[in-house]
């Protein structure tokens, strides 16, 4: 998801002077890292990437995106997700 309220071209050059805004952006970037890593993995292996599953935890979702392929019912092994 794009966040136009965080775009300096729209919100102005001083948007990142606030520590609260900086922290929010850091959390957003960290949250997207699993999706980027899974897409890079699938691009290198020639497989189609799986879309994120919002019903899973952060770790489960990462493992899901790596292994699910086209099976939306796939669930990662609980021991691996801990």
N, C-alpha and C positions, 0 to 999 in steps of 0.2 A: 504494500500500500504506500502510496506517495503521501507526503505530508506538506502541502503547500504553505501552511502556517510557519514552517521552519525554513522556508526558502528566503535567503537574504535579498534576492531580487524582488520579492513580493513584500516581505515583512520589514525590510530595511536592514542596513548594514550592522546595526547593533544588536541583532537578535540573539547572538551567542554570548552576550555580556552577562546573562543570567546563569548562575550555576544550576538552577532548576531545569532550565532548557537544555543545558549541556548534558546533565544527567539523564534526561528523558531521551535525548538523541543517542547516548551511549547504550542505553537499554534497548532501543529500537535496532541499533546495528548488531548488537550481540544476539538479539532474537532472530535476526535474518541470517546469521552465519550458518546455521544447520542447513537451511534451504540452499544457500550458495554452495556449501560443501557437497551436498547430495547431488545437485545439478552438475557440478564439476566432475564428480565421480561417474555419473551416468554418461556425460559427454565423452569422457575418456574410454569408457567401456562400450559405447555404442548403443546403450539401452535408452529407452524412453523414461524420463524422470516421472516420479509419482508426485502428485500435488500434496501439500501438507494436509494432515488430518487434525483438525482442531479439537477433536475429542480425546486426543492422547496427550500425555505429559510431554515436556520438552525433549527428554531423552528417548521416550518411546516414539515420538514423532520423527526424530532423526533416524532411528533404526528403521522405522516404517518407510521413510522416503528412500533409504538405501536399498531395501529388499522387496518392497511391495510390487514393483512393476505395474502390471495392470490389474492385480487382484486387490480390490478395495477392502476385502475382508481380512487381509493379512494383519496379524498382530505379532509384534516382537516378543521373543521369549522373556518372561518376567525377570529371570535372573540376570539377563544381559541389560535390561533397562534400569537396573538399580544403580 
